[in-house]
Structures are given as structure tokens and as C-alpha cells.
């Protein structure tokens, strides 16, 4: 399946309530990567979260990283993150051979990272560049058939009024996996918001779900607000 041995890095959110502003993020030239690393059997969730917090300064300094959503997957034993990059070159410079050697040596396995073209991104943002608070992300891969992805940005933009008014909605990203499939990331304020609401109204009835992952996301970094 698409998600096997992939990692997802996800955005972190703040404990302080902030006013939110709605914005469609520019995605021209941007790419999305997803990392999935097997959590060590001896590492409880609080240790993984502590490690994520310690890594914040490192990721704040990564050249070309627009946003990162840290992730701890539900029911799979994987953790990692979802990244939005300024361009493909920035992603490749970060996920270099040294990165794979380090991750494979530390966690075992043969990890792979797929670089996907970002085709749409919409967010309700606070003004915080670093947010540390529990959020949840619904990640789905869809088979969209032969219609292609060219018209999807306009399609999703026309549908956002319904989604942005749902309780607890925070962000919605879309990546092109191929000409016949896409990956959708919807970020929610908490688990109950994710369960009560969904991005399903944006999904055409002819599309089929190929894979689904739910992630707990304790940190969201928004480096584009920091610069």
C-alpha cells in the first residue's frame, strides 16, 4: 500500500487560544512528504513526544521547510511527520542518504520517503509559528480515476466554505500521488472534532479510499510565519 514504510511529519499547535484567520496557502512548486518510522517497543508515547519537543529547534532551522506536522499514528506503531516544502530540492536536501542511514540504523528497516506535488492547501491559522497542543490529522489516499488533478485546486477552493465552518477544522492539504490518485490531509482541533466532522463533503462519489491513517499530532511548526 502507499503508506508502507513512509513517514509523516505534522504541524504543531499552541496551548493558548488565538484568533484564527482563513487563508489558501500558495502551493506552486511546493511538495509534501510523509515520514513513518517504527516506534521502539521500549518508548512510551510520552517519551516520543519529549523527543519531538527537543527536535523543534532543529526543524525550525531547516532550509526550505514551510511547515511540519508531527505525528503519532493510531494503531500502527509508527510516528513521524507531514512536511510542506518550498520546493522539491529542499526536500531532497533534507532526506539525503545520511538521513536514511541514521533512521535505518536507529529504528531498523528500510525507510522510504515519497515526494509528492502539493496541489492545494487551506488553513485556519493562529499567528503562532510554533504550536504545542494535541491535534488530530485524518490522512486518506483516494483513487480519483481518469479525471486527472488539473482542475482539483479550483474544485476544492469552491468547496471550502462548507469545510471551514465545521467545528474544530484547522487545515486541509492535498497532494498528487499520480494522475489517478491523491492524498488528503485534514487537521482538526481534537479527536472529538475529527470524529464529529469530516472532509467527506469535498470528496466526489466516484472516488474510492485506498488507505486511511489517523494521527495524533502534538506539534505543528509554521516556519513561514517565523521568517
C-alpha positions in Angstrom: 0.0 0.0 0.0 1.1 3.6 -0.4 1.8 4.2 3.2 4.1 1.2 3.8 7.5 2.4 5.1 6.6 6.0 4.6 6.9 8.7 7.3 4.6 11.6 8.0 5.6 14.8 9.8 2.8 17.0 11.1 2.2 20.6 12.2 2.1 21.5 15.9 -0.4 23.8 17.7 -0.3 26.1 20.7 -1.9 25.8 24.1 -3.1 29.4 24.0 -6.3 30.2 22.3 -5.7 32.6 19.4 -8.0 34.2 16.8 -7.8 32.3 13.5 -7.5 33.7 10.0 -8.5 31.7 6.9 -6.1 31.6 4.0 -5.3 29.5 1.0 -1.6 28.8 1.1 0.3 29.3 -2.2 1.4 25.8 -3.3 3.1 26.5 -6.7 6.3 24.5 -6.8 5.8 23.1 -3.2 5.9 19.5 -2.3 4.6 17.3 0.6 6.4 14.4 2.2 5.2 11.9 4.7 7.5 10.0 7.0 6.6 6.9 9.0 9.1 5.4 11.4 8.6 2.4 13.7 8.4 3.5 17.3 10.8 1.5 19.6 9.0 -1.1 21.7 10.6 0.4 24.8 9.5 4.0 24.1 6.1 5.0 25.5 4.2 7.8 23.9 5.3 10.5 26.4 9.0 9.8 25.5 8.3 10.1 21.8 6.5 13.4 22.5 9.5 14.6 24.6 11.8 13.8 21.7 9.6 15.7 19.3 9.7 18.8 21.5 13.5 18.6 21.7 13.7 18.5 17.9 11.8 21.8 17.4 14.9 24.0 17.1 16.4 21.6 14.5 13.4 21.7 12.3 12.9 25.5 12.7 16.3 25.8 11.1 15.7 23.5 8.1 16.1 25.4 4.9 13.1 25.3 2.7 10.7 23.7 5.2 7.5 25.7 5.2 5.5 23.6 7.7 5.8 20.4 9.7 3.1 18.4 11.4 4.5 15.9 13.9 2.5 12.7 14.0 2.0 9.6 16.2 -0.2 7.2 14.3 -3.2 5.4 15.9 -3.0 1.6 15.8 0.1 1.2 13.6 3.1 1.7 15.8 4.5 4.4 13.5 5.5 8.0 14.3 7.0 10.8 12.1 5.5 13.8 10.4 3.9 15.5 7.4 6.1 18.2 5.8 5.2 21.0 3.4 8.4 22.2 1.5 9.1 25.2 -0.6 10.3 23.0 -3.4 11.5 19.5 -4.3 15.2 20.4 -4.0 14.7 21.4 -0.3 13.0 18.1 0.5 15.8 16.1 -1.3 18.5 18.0 0.6 16.9 17.1 3.9 16.0 13.5 3.0 19.6 12.7 1.9 21.5 9.4 2.3 22.8 10.4 5.7 19.2 10.9 6.9 18.2 7.4 5.7 21.4 5.8 7.1 20.7 7.4 10.5 17.0 6.5 10.6 17.5 2.9 9.4 20.3 2.4 11.9 18.4 3.8 14.8 15.0 2.3 14.2 15.7 -0.6 11.8 14.0 -1.3 8.5 14.5 0.2 5.0 12.6 3.5 5.2 11.5 5.4 2.1 10.1 8.9 1.6 7.9 9.8 -1.4 8.0 13.4 -2.6 4.5 14.5 -3.7 3.4 17.6 -5.6 1.3 19.9 -3.4 -1.8 20.9 -5.4 -3.9 22.6 -2.7 -3.6 23.9 0.8 -6.0 25.8 3.0 -5.7 26.7 6.7 -7.3 28.5 9.6 -4.2 29.7 11.3 -3.3 31.4 14.6 -0.4 33.8 14.4 1.8 31.4 16.3 4.8 29.9 14.4 5.2 27.1 16.9 2.1 25.4 18.4 2.3 22.7 21.0 -1.0 21.2 21.7 -2.8 17.9 20.8 -4.3 17.9 17.4 -5.5 15.1 15.1 -5.0 14.5 11.4 -7.1 12.4 9.1 -4.9 11.1 6.2 -6.6 9.5 3.2 -5.4 8.3 -0.2 -8.1 8.4 -2.9 -8.3 6.8 -6.3 -9.8 9.5 -8.5 -9.9 7.7 -11.8 -9.1 9.3 -15.1 -10.3 12.9 -14.5 -6.8 14.0 -13.5 -5.7 16.6 -11.0 -5.5 19.8 -13.2 -8.9 21.2 -12.1 -8.8 20.0 -8.5 -7.4 23.2 -6.9 -10.4 25.2 -8.2 -12.7 22.4 -7.2 -11.5 22.3 -3.6 -11.4 26.1 -3.4 -15.1 26.1 -4.3 -15.9 23.6 -1.6 -14.1 25.2 1.3 -16.9 27.3 2.7 -18.6 24.1 4.0 -15.4 22.6 5.5 -14.0 25.8 7.1 -17.2 26.2 9.1 -17.1 22.8 10.6 -16.4 22.8 14.4 -12.7 22.1 15.1 -11.4 22.3 11.5 -7.9 23.7 11.1 -6.2 22.8 7.8 -6.7 20.9 4.6 -3.8 19.8 2.3 -3.9 17.9 -0.9 -1.0 16.1 -2.7 -0.9 14.4 -6.1 0.3 10.8 -5.9 -0.3 10.1 -9.6 -2.6 11.2 -12.4 -5.2 8.9 -10.9 -4.7 9.3 -7.2 -4.4 11.9 -4.5 -3.6 12.1 -0.8 -5.6 14.3 1.5 -4.6 15.6 5.0 -7.3 17.3 7.2 -6.2 18.7 10.5 -8.6 19.0 13.4 -8.5 20.7 16.8 -9.0 17.5 18.7 -10.2 13.8 18.4 -13.8 14.6 19.0 -13.9 17.2 16.2 -12.4 14.7 13.8 -15.0 12.1 14.7 -18.0 14.5 14.5 -16.9 16.2 11.3 -15.0 15.3 8.2 -13.9 16.4 4.8 -16.2 13.9 3.1 -18.4 16.7 1.5 -15.4 17.6 -0.6 -14.9 14.0 -1.9 -16.6 13.1 -5.2 -18.8 9.9 -5.1 -16.7 8.3 -7.8 -13.5 8.5 -5.8 -12.5 5.4 -3.7 -10.4 5.3 -0.5 -7.2 3.3 -0.9 -5.7 3.9 2.5 -6.5 5.8 5.8 -4.4 6.8 8.8 -5.3 8.8 11.9 -2.6 10.6 13.7 -2.2 12.3 17.0 -0.3 15.5 16.3 1.3 17.1 19.3 3.3 19.8 17.5 2.8 22.0 14.4 5.6 24.2 13.1 4.9 27.0 10.7 8.2 28.3 9.6 6.6 30.5 7.0 5.2 32.6 9.9 8.6 32.8 11.5 10.5 34.2 8.6 
